[in-house]
Amino acid sequence: MAFSFHFFYKKKDIRCQQPGEDLLFQGRFEEAIPCFERVLDKNPGDLHALSGIALCLEHLGRYEESIRVCDRILGIDHRNSDALFEKALCLEKLGRWNEAISWYRQDLAISAEAPDVNVGIGRCLGRLGKHGEAIAWFDQALALNRSYLDAWVGRGDALLHLKHWQDALLCYEKALELDPQNTEIWVPVGICEKQLGHFEQAIACFDRAIDCNPRDSRAWFEKGLCLAGWRRNEEAVSAYEHALTLDPRCGPAYYEKGYCFEILGDEDRAAANYEKARSLGCSTYRSRVQYRIIDGYSFY
């Protein structure tokens, strides 16, 4: 997700604010805030220092506080693009999608050629389930910058939700060309490969994600689905157990584990896992396993 660091490349009082900026760029956000506050002691209306504090608070997950600082900036300069963007970003992170879109649009009216704003609107529309509309915003961002990583990832995510597996895969592959170290992309790439029937490639993708982050419960869960679809139920159970160790309230993982036990003929353990899934709100859940076809037969 983009951050508005570009503000700090604008004209500034190097003598007063350099320590805060250095700490900000080093990721030492708690230490940076007092530096910016000392600038405000001398000049309470210093927009640069206020923006520094807003950024630090956002990175610390203190989104409501960051929004209040953005409002203070906008009270001084209602057309401050950085404050508009930062407020929208914090609202997005708080899950207040419609409000975020409204503030992104206000920023867009000022910064018409800002691909990060288009991407922000696209992400929010995606979270609202409006994936078709989201794609149009990601396309606008890519028209401004074909190398914008977040736009390719966002477009891929939208296509994934629309079940356009091949098109989504092409977007993720472009994102990986731009950033080969972006480990978060391997799980959706694996999902696309699995849905296209490429089970070997899918498992390799999930393993790549797990190698990069062994605590990625989603990667373990999706790997379990893939293994189950390949009729490797014992291995699938192990993958689901890894997922549940990381996320003990994952009802679908309990259900899928029960489904594996049912196929393996272990009715007691199947029933116990189905019951646990129901207790976690998965009473209407249905297995997501898609069986691999071998010589025209699925066997299940």
ChimeraX commands (.cxc) that place a marker at each C-alpha (Angstrom):
marker #1 position 0.00,0.00,0.00 radius 0.5
marker #1 position 1.37,3.43,-0.94 radius 0.5
marker #1 position 2.44,6.06,1.56 radius 0.5
marker #1 position 2.73,9.80,0.91 radius 0.5
marker #1 position 6.46,10.12,1.61 radius 0.5
marker #1 position 6.76,12.29,-1.50 radius 0.5
marker #1 position 5.76,15.29,0.63 radius 0.5
marker #1 position 9.18,15.24,2.27 radius 0.5
marker #1 position 11.01,15.89,-0.95 radius 0.5
marker #1 position 9.40,19.33,-1.17 radius 0.5
marker #1 position 11.06,22.50,0.11 radius 0.5
marker #1 position 11.73,22.36,3.84 radius 0.5
marker #1 position 13.68,23.87,6.70 radius 0.5
marker #1 position 16.54,21.36,6.79 radius 0.5
marker #1 position 17.98,22.71,10.05 radius 0.5
marker #1 position 14.78,22.24,12.03 radius 0.5
marker #1 position 13.24,19.11,10.59 radius 0.5
marker #1 position 16.07,16.93,9.35 radius 0.5
marker #1 position 16.24,14.79,12.54 radius 0.5
marker #1 position 12.53,13.99,12.36 radius 0.5
marker #1 position 12.70,13.17,8.68 radius 0.5
marker #1 position 15.74,10.95,9.12 radius 0.5
marker #1 position 13.99,9.00,11.87 radius 0.5
marker #1 position 10.82,8.78,9.79 radius 0.5
marker #1 position 12.64,7.28,6.81 radius 0.5
marker #1 position 14.45,4.86,9.13 radius 0.5
marker #1 position 11.10,3.61,10.42 radius 0.5
marker #1 position 11.72,5.00,13.92 radius 0.5
marker #1 position 8.29,6.58,14.13 radius 0.5
marker #1 position 7.95,6.93,17.89 radius 0.5
marker #1 position 11.27,8.80,18.02 radius 0.5
marker #1 position 10.42,10.99,15.02 radius 0.5
marker #1 position 7.22,12.42,16.51 radius 0.5
marker #1 position 8.91,14.49,19.29 radius 0.5
marker #1 position 11.27,15.97,16.68 radius 0.5
marker #1 position 8.35,17.23,14.65 radius 0.5
marker #1 position 6.59,18.41,17.83 radius 0.5
marker #1 position 9.59,20.59,18.69 radius 0.5
marker #1 position 9.16,22.30,15.33 radius 0.5
marker #1 position 5.50,22.89,16.15 radius 0.5
marker #1 position 6.45,24.46,19.49 radius 0.5
marker #1 position 8.10,27.23,17.47 radius 0.5
marker #1 position 5.54,27.30,14.66 radius 0.5
marker #1 position 2.17,25.60,15.44 radius 0.5
marker #1 position 1.08,25.94,11.82 radius 0.5
marker #1 position 4.06,24.23,10.22 radius 0.5
marker #1 position 2.41,21.96,7.65 radius 0.5
marker #1 position 5.56,19.99,7.03 radius 0.5
marker #1 position 5.92,18.99,10.68 radius 0.5
marker #1 position 2.20,18.21,10.95 radius 0.5
marker #1 position 2.45,15.95,7.88 radius 0.5
marker #1 position 5.41,14.17,9.45 radius 0.5
marker #1 position 3.42,13.46,12.59 radius 0.5
marker #1 position 0.42,12.24,10.56 radius 0.5
marker #1 position 2.65,9.82,8.65 radius 0.5
marker #1 position 4.28,8.50,11.82 radius 0.5
marker #1 position 0.91,7.94,13.49 radius 0.5
marker #1 position -0.36,6.09,10.42 radius 0.5
marker #1 position 2.66,3.78,10.37 radius 0.5
marker #1 position 2.13,3.10,14.08 radius 0.5
marker #1 position -1.47,2.05,13.37 radius 0.5
marker #1 position -2.85,5.06,15.25 radius 0.5
marker #1 position -5.20,5.93,12.42 radius 0.5
marker #1 position -7.75,8.02,14.31 radius 0.5
marker #1 position -4.98,10.22,15.69 radius 0.5
marker #1 position -3.47,10.59,12.23 radius 0.5
marker #1 position -6.86,11.66,10.87 radius 0.5
marker #1 position -7.12,14.35,13.55 radius 0.5
marker #1 position -3.72,15.72,12.52 radius 0.5
marker #1 position -4.82,15.66,8.86 radius 0.5
marker #1 position -7.93,17.63,9.83 radius 0.5
marker #1 position -5.68,20.17,11.53 radius 0.5
marker #1 position -3.69,20.52,8.30 radius 0.5
marker #1 position -6.87,20.86,6.23 radius 0.5
marker #1 position -8.09,23.55,8.61 radius 0.5
marker #1 position -5.05,25.56,7.55 radius 0.5
marker #1 position -5.02,24.52,3.89 radius 0.5
marker #1 position -8.19,22.77,2.70 radius 0.5
marker #1 position -6.56,21.87,-0.62 radius 0.5
marker #1 position -3.53,20.15,0.88 radius 0.5
marker #1 position -3.25,17.06,-1.30 radius 0.5
marker #1 position -1.01,15.15,1.10 radius 0.5
marker #1 position -3.43,15.56,4.00 radius 0.5
marker #1 position -6.39,14.56,1.81 radius 0.5
marker #1 position -4.55,11.42,0.68 radius 0.5
marker #1 position -3.33,10.55,4.16 radius 0.5
marker #1 position -6.80,10.94,5.66 radius 0.5
marker #1 position -8.30,8.76,2.92 radius 0.5
marker #1 position -5.61,6.12,3.49 radius 0.5
marker #1 position -6.27,6.01,7.24 radius 0.5
marker #1 position -10.03,5.72,6.67 radius 0.5
marker #1 position -9.33,2.86,4.26 radius 0.5
marker #1 position -7.22,1.08,6.87 radius 0.5
marker #1 position -10.03,1.54,9.40 radius 0.5
marker #1 position -12.41,-0.23,6.99 radius 0.5
marker #1 position -14.47,2.91,6.38 radius 0.5
marker #1 position -14.46,2.31,2.64 radius 0.5
marker #1 position -17.12,4.77,1.47 radius 0.5
marker #1 position -15.66,7.62,3.53 radius 0.5
marker #1 position -12.21,6.82,2.18 radius 0.5
marker #1 position -13.48,6.95,-1.41 radius 0.5
marker #1 position -15.01,10.38,-0.73 radius 0.5
marker #1 position -11.66,11.77,0.50 radius 0.5
marker #1 position -9.70,10.11,-2.29 radius 0.5
marker #1 position -12.05,11.80,-4.77 radius 0.5
marker #1 position -11.41,15.18,-3.14 radius 0.5
marker #1 position -7.68,14.59,-3.56 radius 0.5
marker #1 position -8.22,13.48,-7.16 radius 0.5
marker #1 position -9.91,16.82,-7.91 radius 0.5
marker #1 position -6.62,18.48,-6.95 radius 0.5
marker #1 position -4.14,15.84,-8.15 radius 0.5
marker #1 position -5.75,14.67,-11.38 radius 0.5
marker #1 position -2.74,12.61,-12.47 radius 0.5
marker #1 position -2.02,10.77,-9.23 radius 0.5
marker #1 position -2.07,6.99,-9.79 radius 0.5
marker #1 position -1.86,6.30,-6.05 radius 0.5
marker #1 position -5.26,7.97,-5.60 radius 0.5
marker #1 position -6.80,5.86,-8.39 radius 0.5
marker #1 position -5.40,2.74,-6.76 radius 0.5
marker #1 position -6.80,3.77,-3.38 radius 0.5
marker #1 position -10.28,4.14,-4.83 radius 0.5
marker #1 position -9.92,0.80,-6.61 radius 0.5
marker #1 position -8.90,-0.97,-3.39 radius 0.5
marker #1 position -11.88,0.45,-1.51 radius 0.5
marker #1 position -14.31,-0.52,-4.26 radius 0.5
marker #1 position -12.86,-4.03,-4.14 radius 0.5
marker #1 position -13.46,-4.23,-0.39 radius 0.5
marker #1 position -17.05,-3.16,-1.07 radius 0.5
marker #1 position -17.42,-6.05,-3.53 radius 0.5
marker #1 position -17.50,-3.77,-6.58 radius 0.5
marker #1 position -14.70,-5.55,-8.40 radius 0.5
marker #1 position -15.73,-4.56,-11.92 radius 0.5
marker #1 position -15.70,-0.87,-10.98 radius 0.5
marker #1 position -12.39,-1.37,-9.18 radius 0.5
marker #1 position -10.72,-2.67,-12.34 radius 0.5
marker #1 position -11.55,0.57,-14.17 radius 0.5
marker #1 position -9.72,2.58,-11.48 radius 0.5
marker #1 position -6.69,0.30,-11.58 radius 0.5
marker #1 position -6.66,0.69,-15.37 radius 0.5
marker #1 position -6.65,4.48,-14.96 radius 0.5
marker #1 position -3.65,4.20,-12.64 radius 0.5
marker #1 position -1.83,1.98,-15.14 radius 0.5
marker #1 position -2.58,4.44,-17.93 radius 0.5
marker #1 position -0.62,6.99,-15.88 radius 0.5
marker #1 position 2.13,4.58,-14.82 radius 0.5
marker #1 position 2.51,1.12,-16.38 radius 0.5
marker #1 position 5.07,0.17,-13.73 radius 0.5
marker #1 position 2.84,0.85,-10.75 radius 0.5
marker #1 position 3.09,-2.34,-8.69 radius 0.5
marker #1 position 0.03,-1.73,-6.49 radius 0.5
marker #1 position -2.15,-1.20,-9.55 radius 0.5
marker #1 position -1.16,-4.56,-11.05 radius 0.5
marker #1 position -1.73,-6.33,-7.72 radius 0.5
marker #1 position -5.08,-4.59,-7.21 radius 0.5
marker #1 position -6.19,-5.44,-10.74 radius 0.5
marker #1 position -5.17,-9.05,-10.19 radius 0.5
marker #1 position -7.10,-9.21,-6.91 radius 0.5
marker #1 position -10.24,-7.83,-8.58 radius 0.5
marker #1 position -10.00,-10.34,-11.43 radius 0.5
marker #1 position -9.39,-13.12,-8.90 radius 0.5
marker #1 position -12.65,-12.28,-7.12 radius 0.5
marker #1 position -14.42,-12.28,-10.49 radius 0.5
marker #1 position -12.94,-15.76,-11.14 radius 0.5
marker #1 position -11.04,-14.60,-14.22 radius 0.5
marker #1 position -8.13,-16.81,-13.27 radius 0.5
marker #1 position -5.93,-16.48,-16.34 radius 0.5
marker #1 position -6.27,-12.69,-16.54 radius 0.5
marker #1 position -5.57,-12.39,-12.81 radius 0.5
marker #1 position -2.49,-14.59,-13.18 radius 0.5
marker #1 position -1.13,-12.32,-15.92 radius 0.5
marker #1 position -1.47,-9.30,-13.60 radius 0.5
marker #1 position 0.32,-11.06,-10.75 radius 0.5
marker #1 position 3.09,-12.19,-13.08 radius 0.5
marker #1 position 3.57,-8.56,-14.16 radius 0.5
marker #1 position 3.72,-7.54,-10.50 radius 0.5
marker #1 position 6.40,-10.16,-9.84 radius 0.5
marker #1 position 8.41,-8.86,-12.79 radius 0.5
marker #1 position 8.36,-5.44,-11.13 radius 0.5
marker #1 position 9.10,-6.77,-7.64 radius 0.5
marker #1 position 10.41,-10.37,-7.56 radius 0.5
marker #1 position 10.79,-10.15,-3.75 radius 0.5
marker #1 position 7.10,-9.43,-3.15 radius 0.5
marker #1 position 6.26,-12.59,-1.21 radius 0.5
marker #1 position 2.58,-11.72,-0.63 radius 0.5
marker #1 position 1.76,-12.31,-4.31 radius 0.5
marker #1 position 2.61,-16.03,-4.25 radius 0.5
marker #1 position -0.62,-17.07,-2.52 radius 0.5
marker #1 position -3.00,-15.50,-5.09 radius 0.5
marker #1 position -0.75,-16.80,-7.88 radius 0.5
marker #1 position -1.13,-20.27,-6.39 radius 0.5
marker #1 position -4.90,-19.90,-6.18 radius 0.5
marker #1 position -5.05,-18.99,-9.87 radius 0.5
marker #1 position -2.83,-21.93,-10.81 radius 0.5
marker #1 position -5.00,-24.28,-8.75 radius 0.5
marker #1 position -8.21,-23.02,-10.34 radius 0.5
marker #1 position -6.65,-23.51,-13.77 radius 0.5
marker #1 position -5.90,-27.13,-12.84 radius 0.5
marker #1 position -2.16,-26.63,-12.48 radius 0.5
marker #1 position -1.81,-28.40,-9.13 radius 0.5
marker #1 position 1.96,-28.89,-9.21 radius 0.5
marker #1 position 2.55,-25.21,-9.96 radius 0.5
marker #1 position 0.02,-24.19,-7.31 radius 0.5
marker #1 position 1.68,-26.21,-4.55 radius 0.5
marker #1 position 5.06,-24.78,-5.57 radius 0.5
marker #1 position 3.60,-21.27,-5.18 radius 0.5
marker #1 position 2.18,-22.01,-1.72 radius 0.5
marker #1 position 5.50,-23.55,-0.68 radius 0.5
marker #1 position 7.27,-20.41,-1.90 radius 0.5
marker #1 position 4.91,-18.28,0.21 radius 0.5
marker #1 position 5.48,-20.51,3.26 radius 0.5
marker #1 position 9.26,-20.44,2.80 radius 0.5
marker #1 position 9.09,-16.63,2.85 radius 0.5
marker #1 position 6.64,-16.50,5.76 radius 0.5
marker #1 position 6.01,-19.76,7.66 radius 0.5
marker #1 position 3.30,-17.98,9.68 radius 0.5
marker #1 position 1.11,-17.30,6.63 radius 0.5
marker #1 position -2.03,-19.24,7.63 radius 0.5
marker #1 position -3.69,-18.53,4.30 radius 0.5
marker #1 position -0.83,-20.20,2.42 radius 0.5
marker #1 position -1.11,-23.32,4.61 radius 0.5
marker #1 position -4.91,-23.43,4.14 radius 0.5
marker #1 position -4.74,-23.02,0.37 radius 0.5
marker #1 position -2.00,-25.63,0.18 radius 0.5
marker #1 position -4.30,-28.01,2.09 radius 0.5
marker #1 position -7.08,-27.46,-0.43 radius 0.5
marker #1 position -4.68,-28.16,-3.27 radius 0.5
marker #1 position -3.33,-31.34,-1.67 radius 0.5
marker #1 position -6.86,-32.56,-0.95 radius 0.5
marker #1 position -7.78,-31.94,-4.59 radius 0.5
marker #1 position -4.83,-34.10,-5.53 radius 0.5
marker #1 position -6.15,-36.83,-3.17 radius 0.5
marker #1 position -3.20,-36.42,-0.80 radius 0.5
marker #1 position -5.49,-36.25,2.21 radius 0.5
marker #1 position -2.97,-37.07,4.95 radius 0.5
marker #1 position -0.72,-34.25,3.74 radius 0.5
marker #1 position -3.75,-31.96,3.46 radius 0.5
marker #1 position -4.66,-32.66,7.10 radius 0.5
marker #1 position -1.12,-31.66,8.11 radius 0.5
marker #1 position -1.40,-28.40,6.15 radius 0.5
marker #1 position -4.77,-27.58,7.76 radius 0.5
marker #1 position -3.28,-28.27,11.20 radius 0.5
marker #1 position -0.49,-25.79,10.46 radius 0.5
marker #1 position -3.12,-23.24,9.44 radius 0.5
marker #1 position -5.09,-23.85,12.64 radius 0.5
marker #1 position -2.00,-23.49,14.80 radius 0.5
marker #1 position -1.61,-20.01,13.35 radius 0.5
marker #1 position -5.33,-19.18,13.24 radius 0.5
marker #1 position -7.25,-21.34,15.77 radius 0.5
marker #1 position -10.58,-19.75,14.83 radius 0.5
marker #1 position -10.43,-20.65,11.14 radius 0.5
marker #1 position -13.70,-22.56,10.80 radius 0.5
marker #1 position -13.16,-23.49,7.13 radius 0.5
marker #1 position -9.87,-25.21,8.03 radius 0.5
marker #1 position -11.70,-27.38,10.59 radius 0.5
marker #1 position -14.36,-28.22,8.01 radius 0.5
marker #1 position -11.85,-29.14,5.32 radius 0.5
marker #1 position -9.87,-31.23,7.79 radius 0.5
marker #1 position -13.08,-33.05,8.70 radius 0.5
marker #1 position -13.77,-33.60,5.02 radius 0.5
marker #1 position -10.34,-35.23,4.62 radius 0.5
marker #1 position -10.98,-37.51,7.59 radius 0.5
marker #1 position -14.38,-38.47,6.12 radius 0.5
marker #1 position -12.72,-39.51,2.86 radius 0.5
marker #1 position -10.08,-41.40,4.84 radius 0.5
marker #1 position -12.84,-43.28,6.67 radius 0.5
marker #1 position -12.19,-41.78,10.10 radius 0.5
marker #1 position -15.78,-40.85,10.97 radius 0.5
marker #1 position -15.10,-39.85,14.59 radius 0.5
marker #1 position -12.43,-37.32,13.77 radius 0.5
marker #1 position -14.47,-36.10,10.81 radius 0.5
marker #1 position -17.47,-35.46,13.07 radius 0.5
marker #1 position -15.34,-33.71,15.70 radius 0.5
marker #1 position -13.90,-31.33,13.12 radius 0.5
marker #1 position -17.29,-30.64,11.51 radius 0.5
marker #1 position -18.67,-29.79,14.95 radius 0.5
marker #1 position -15.78,-27.42,15.65 radius 0.5
marker #1 position -16.36,-25.74,12.28 radius 0.5
marker #1 position -20.06,-25.25,13.13 radius 0.5
marker #1 position -19.15,-23.76,16.50 radius 0.5
marker #1 position -17.05,-21.19,14.65 radius 0.5
marker #1 position -19.92,-20.13,12.39 radius 0.5
marker #1 position -19.39,-22.48,9.45 radius 0.5
marker #1 position -22.71,-24.32,9.68 radius 0.5
marker #1 position -23.49,-23.68,5.98 radius 0.5
marker #1 position -19.91,-23.99,4.69 radius 0.5
marker #1 position -19.28,-26.35,1.78 radius 0.5
marker #1 position -15.90,-27.80,0.85 radius 0.5
marker #1 position -13.83,-25.74,-1.58 radius 0.5
marker #1 position -11.77,-28.73,-2.71 radius 0.5
marker #1 position -11.60,-29.11,-6.48 radius 0.5
marker #1 position -10.37,-32.54,-7.51 radius 0.5
marker #1 position -7.68,-32.92,-10.09 radius 0.5
marker #1 position -8.78,-34.87,-13.14 radius 0.5
marker #1 position -6.52,-37.80,-14.04 radius 0.5
marker #1 position -7.17,-39.58,-17.33 radius 0.5
marker #1 position -10.69,-38.21,-17.39 radius 0.5
marker #1 position -11.61,-39.38,-13.89 radius 0.5
marker #1 position -11.78,-37.46,-10.62 radius 0.5
marker #1 position -12.35,-40.58,-8.43 radius 0.5
marker #1 position -14.44,-38.55,-5.95 radius 0.5
marker link #1:1,2 radius 0.2
marker link #1:2,3 radius 0.2
marker link #1:3,4 radius 0.2
marker link #1:4,5 radius 0.2
marker link #1:5,6 radius 0.2
marker link #1:6,7 radius 0.2
marker link #1:7,8 radius 0.2
marker link #1:8,9 radius 0.2
marker link #1:9,10 radius 0.2
marker link #1:10,11 radius 0.2
marker link #1:11,12 radius 0.2
marker link #1:12,13 radius 0.2
marker link #1:13,14 radius 0.2
marker link #1:14,15 radius 0.2
marker link #1:15,16 radius 0.2
marker link #1:16,17 radius 0.2
marker link #1:17,18 radius 0.2
marker link #1:18,19 radius 0.2
marker link #1:19,20 radius 0.2
marker link #1:20,21 radius 0.2
marker link #1:21,22 radius 0.2
marker link #1:22,23 radius 0.2
marker link #1:23,24 radius 0.2
marker link #1:24,25 radius 0.2
marker link #1:25,26 radius 0.2
marker link #1:26,27 radius 0.2
marker link #1:27,28 radius 0.2
marker link #1:28,29 radius 0.2
marker link #1:29,30 radius 0.2
marker link #1:30,31 radius 0.2
marker link #1:31,32 radius 0.2
marker link #1:32,33 radius 0.2
marker link #1:33,34 radius 0.2
marker link #1:34,35 radius 0.2
marker link #1:35,36 radius 0.2
marker link #1:36,37 radius 0.2
marker link #1:37,38 radius 0.2
marker link #1:38,39 radius 0.2
marker link #1:39,40 radius 0.2
marker link #1:40,41 radius 0.2
marker link #1:41,42 radius 0.2
marker link #1:42,43 radius 0.2
marker link #1:43,44 radius 0.2
marker link #1:44,45 radius 0.2
marker link #1:45,46 radius 0.2
marker link #1:46,47 radius 0.2
marker link #1:47,48 radius 0.2
marker link #1:48,49 radius 0.2
marker link #1:49,50 radius 0.2
marker link #1:50,51 radius 0.2
marker link #1:51,52 radius 0.2
marker link #1:52,53 radius 0.2
marker link #1:53,54 radius 0.2
marker link #1:54,55 radius 0.2
marker link #1:55,56 radius 0.2
marker link #1:56,57 radius 0.2
marker link #1:57,58 radius 0.2
marker link #1:58,59 radius 0.2
marker link #1:59,60 radius 0.2
marker link #1:60,61 radius 0.2
marker link #1:61,62 radius 0.2
marker link #1:62,63 radius 0.2
marker link #1:63,64 radius 0.2
marker link #1:64,65 radius 0.2
marker link #1:65,66 radius 0.2
marker link #1:66,67 radius 0.2
marker link #1:67,68 radius 0.2
marker link #1:68,69 radius 0.2
marker link #1:69,70 radius 0.2
marker link #1:70,71 radius 0.2
marker link #1:71,72 radius 0.2
marker link #1:72,73 radius 0.2
marker link #1:73,74 radius 0.2
marker link #1:74,75 radius 0.2
marker link #1:75,76 radius 0.2
marker link #1:76,77 radius 0.2
marker link #1:77,78 radius 0.2
marker link #1:78,79 radius 0.2
marker link #1:79,80 radius 0.2
marker link #1:80,81 radius 0.2
marker link #1:81,82 radius 0.2
marker link #1:82,83 radius 0.2
marker link #1:83,84 radius 0.2
marker link #1:84,85 radius 0.2
marker link #1:85,86 radius 0.2
marker link #1:86,87 radius 0.2
marker link #1:87,88 radius 0.2
marker link #1:88,89 radius 0.2
marker link #1:89,90 radius 0.2
marker link #1:90,91 radius 0.2
marker link #1:91,92 radius 0.2
marker link #1:92,93 radius 0.2
marker link #1:93,94 radius 0.2
marker link #1:94,95 radius 0.2
marker link #1:95,96 radius 0.2
marker link #1:96,97 radius 0.2
marker link #1:97,98 radius 0.2
marker link #1:98,99 radius 0.2
marker link #1:99,100 radius 0.2
marker link #1:100,101 radius 0.2
marker link #1:101,102 radius 0.2
marker link #1:102,103 radius 0.2
marker link #1:103,104 radius 0.2
marker link #1:104,105 radius 0.2
marker link #1:105,106 radius 0.2
marker link #1:106,107 radius 0.2
marker link #1:107,108 radius 0.2
marker link #1:108,109 radius 0.2
marker link #1:109,110 radius 0.2
marker link #1:110,111 radius 0.2
marker link #1:111,112 radius 0.2
marker link #1:112,113 radius 0.2
marker link #1:113,114 radius 0.2
marker link #1:114,115 radius 0.2
marker link #1:115,116 radius 0.2
marker link #1:116,117 radius 0.2
marker link #1:117,118 radius 0.2
marker link #1:118,119 radius 0.2
marker link #1:119,120 radius 0.2
marker link #1:120,121 radius 0.2
marker link #1:121,122 radius 0.2
marker link #1:122,123 radius 0.2
marker link #1:123,124 radius 0.2
marker link #1:124,125 radius 0.2
marker link #1:125,126 radius 0.2
marker link #1:126,127 radius 0.2
marker link #1:127,128 radius 0.2
marker link #1:128,129 radius 0.2
marker link #1:129,130 radius 0.2
marker link #1:130,131 radius 0.2
marker link #1:131,132 radius 0.2
marker link #1:132,133 radius 0.2
marker link #1:133,134 radius 0.2
marker link #1:134,135 radius 0.2
marker link #1:135,136 radius 0.2
marker link #1:136,137 radius 0.2
marker link #1:137,138 radius 0.2
marker link #1:138,139 radius 0.2
marker link #1:139,140 radius 0.2
marker link #1:140,141 radius 0.2
marker link #1:141,142 radius 0.2
marker link #1:142,143 radius 0.2
marker link #1:143,144 radius 0.2
marker link #1:144,145 radius 0.2
marker link #1:145,146 radius 0.2
marker link #1:146,147 radius 0.2
marker link #1:147,148 radius 0.2
marker link #1:148,149 radius 0.2
marker link #1:149,150 radius 0.2
marker link #1:150,151 radius 0.2
marker link #1:151,152 radius 0.2
marker link #1:152,153 radius 0.2
marker link #1:153,154 radius 0.2
marker link #1:154,155 radius 0.2
marker link #1:155,156 radius 0.2
marker link #1:156,157 radius 0.2
marker link #1:157,158 radius 0.2
marker link #1:158,159 radius 0.2
marker link #1:159,160 radius 0.2
marker link #1:160,161 radius 0.2
marker link #1:161,162 radius 0.2
marker link #1:162,163 radius 0.2
marker link #1:163,164 radius 0.2
marker link #1:164,165 radius 0.2
marker link #1:165,166 radius 0.2
marker link #1:166,167 radius 0.2
marker link #1:167,168 radius 0.2
marker link #1:168,169 radius 0.2
marker link #1:169,170 radius 0.2
marker link #1:170,171 radius 0.2
marker link #1:171,172 radius 0.2
marker link #1:172,173 radius 0.2
marker link #1:173,174 radius 0.2
marker link #1:174,175 radius 0.2
marker link #1:175,176 radius 0.2
marker link #1:176,177 radius 0.2
marker link #1:177,178 radius 0.2
marker link #1:178,179 radius 0.2
marker link #1:179,180 radius 0.2
marker link #1:180,181 radius 0.2
marker link #1:181,182 radius 0.2
marker link #1:182,183 radius 0.2
marker link #1:183,184 radius 0.2
marker link #1:184,185 radius 0.2
marker link #1:185,186 radius 0.2
marker link #1:186,187 radius 0.2
marker link #1:187,188 radius 0.2
marker link #1:188,189 radius 0.2
marker link #1:189,190 radius 0.2
marker link #1:190,191 radius 0.2
marker link #1:191,192 radius 0.2
marker link #1:192,193 radius 0.2
marker link #1:193,194 radius 0.2
marker link #1:194,195 radius 0.2
marker link #1:195,196 radius 0.2
marker link #1:196,197 radius 0.2
marker link #1:197,198 radius 0.2
marker link #1:198,199 radius 0.2
marker link #1:199,200 radius 0.2
marker link #1:200,201 radius 0.2
marker link #1:201,202 radius 0.2
marker link #1:202,203 radius 0.2
marker link #1:203,204 radius 0.2
marker link #1:204,205 radius 0.2
marker link #1:205,206 radius 0.2
marker link #1:206,207 radius 0.2
marker link #1:207,208 radius 0.2
marker link #1:208,209 radius 0.2
marker link #1:209,210 radius 0.2
marker link #1:210,211 radius 0.2
marker link #1:211,212 radius 0.2
marker link #1:212,213 radius 0.2
marker link #1:213,214 radius 0.2
marker link #1:214,215 radius 0.2
marker link #1:215,216 radius 0.2
marker link #1:216,217 radius 0.2
marker link #1:217,218 radius 0.2
marker link #1:218,219 radius 0.2
marker link #1:219,220 radius 0.2
marker link #1:220,221 radius 0.2
marker link #1:221,222 radius 0.2
marker link #1:222,223 radius 0.2
marker link #1:223,224 radius 0.2
marker link #1:224,225 radius 0.2
marker link #1:225,226 radius 0.2
marker link #1:226,227 radius 0.2
marker link #1:227,228 radius 0.2
marker link #1:228,229 radius 0.2
marker link #1:229,230 radius 0.2
marker link #1:230,231 radius 0.2
marker link #1:231,232 radius 0.2
marker link #1:232,233 radius 0.2
marker link #1:233,234 radius 0.2
marker link #1:234,235 radius 0.2
marker link #1:235,236 radius 0.2
marker link #1:236,237 radius 0.2
marker link #1:237,238 radius 0.2
marker link #1:238,239 radius 0.2
marker link #1:239,240 radius 0.2
marker link #1:240,241 radius 0.2
marker link #1:241,242 radius 0.2
marker link #1:242,243 radius 0.2
marker link #1:243,244 radius 0.2
marker link #1:244,245 radius 0.2
marker link #1:245,246 radius 0.2
marker link #1:246,247 radius 0.2
marker link #1:247,248 radius 0.2
marker link #1:248,249 radius 0.2
marker link #1:249,250 radius 0.2
marker link #1:250,251 radius 0.2
marker link #1:251,252 radius 0.2
marker link #1:252,253 radius 0.2
marker link #1:253,254 radius 0.2
marker link #1:254,255 radius 0.2
marker link #1:255,256 radius 0.2
marker link #1:256,257 radius 0.2
marker link #1:257,258 radius 0.2
marker link #1:258,259 radius 0.2
marker link #1:259,260 radius 0.2
marker link #1:260,261 radius 0.2
marker link #1:261,262 radius 0.2
marker link #1:262,263 radius 0.2
marker link #1:263,264 radius 0.2
marker link #1:264,265 radius 0.2
marker link #1:265,266 radius 0.2
marker link #1:266,267 radius 0.2
marker link #1:267,268 radius 0.2
marker link #1:268,269 radius 0.2
marker link #1:269,270 radius 0.2
marker link #1:270,271 radius 0.2
marker link #1:271,272 radius 0.2
marker link #1:272,273 radius 0.2
marker link #1:273,274 radius 0.2
marker link #1:274,275 radius 0.2
marker link #1:275,276 radius 0.2
marker link #1:276,277 radius 0.2
marker link #1:277,278 radius 0.2
marker link #1:278,279 radius 0.2
marker link #1:279,280 radius 0.2
marker link #1:280,281 radius 0.2
marker link #1:281,282 radius 0.2
marker link #1:282,283 radius 0.2
marker link #1:283,284 radius 0.2
marker link #1:284,285 radius 0.2
marker link #1:285,286 radius 0.2
marker link #1:286,287 radius 0.2
marker link #1:287,288 radius 0.2
marker link #1:288,289 radius 0.2
marker link #1:289,290 radius 0.2
marker link #1:290,291 radius 0.2
marker link #1:291,292 radius 0.2
marker link #1:292,293 radius 0.2
marker link #1:293,294 radius 0.2
marker link #1:294,295 radius 0.2
marker link #1:295,296 radius 0.2
marker link #1:296,297 radius 0.2
marker link #1:297,298 radius 0.2
marker link #1:298,299 radius 0.2
marker link #1:299,300 radius 0.2
view
